[in-house]
């Protein structure tokens, strides 16, 4: 079962209200990261969206904090929570799909701070049967430690992009350039010639397409693969295209130690590819039957 909290901004709206877009945030216990992300969302130039906090079983004190922060926001929001039984991100994201009040879904993680134009770019560039595949710029540990919600709300990140230089030198994948927001259409086309698939922290997709594949496969109980490679593969079987979206939907990633990526995920994904079936038998419909 999933427990659902609605903030006052959402409760004031009439039943059946629909939003142009919804942003789904995978969350677990780290309220500092989420506070930074919510601060970034408060600065979005496109404000007609719903926030879905998909909480994979956070502790009561973290849940209480999230609810209190959402009550302060003017953006309509839901907090969805299920019991902590290990890493079950895909399950809680499926509940997000089921309880979403929008036909277009944007996915980020709790440690990802969207640029002010992030939601607008995802929404205005949406295409039928297409996933927009963004990327993120990793902050160094030093920059990550100095951030506060007030600094984020003041535009501190966008005003101080000099830190892309140490990011490019320090981080292994040299991704500092991904923090540059390009507005020129020719430059956007130039940097997005290379194919890029889904990464779970920055992509958007029509809810209808996710429902066609029965959502996320909940057998993946570990970080990676199940939240991106698996759905990219299964959506592709239905003809859904992957469109690179780098330097357009810009996102900044707060530094932290990486999670372990279990081998069992790769074994499940190998079986999915052997079967070649777009619709998983371990998705939203099975969760609904078991609730």
Beta strands, then each sheet from edge to edge (+ up, - down):
strand 1: 3-6
strand 2: 21-27
strand 3: 49-55
strand 4: 77-81
strand 5: 104-109
strand 6: 112-114
strand 7: 130-133
strand 8: 137-138
strand 9: 203-206
strand 10: 241-244
strand 11: 251-253
sheet 1: 1+ 4- 3- 2- 5- 9+ 7- 10-
sheet 2: 6+ 11- 8-
end
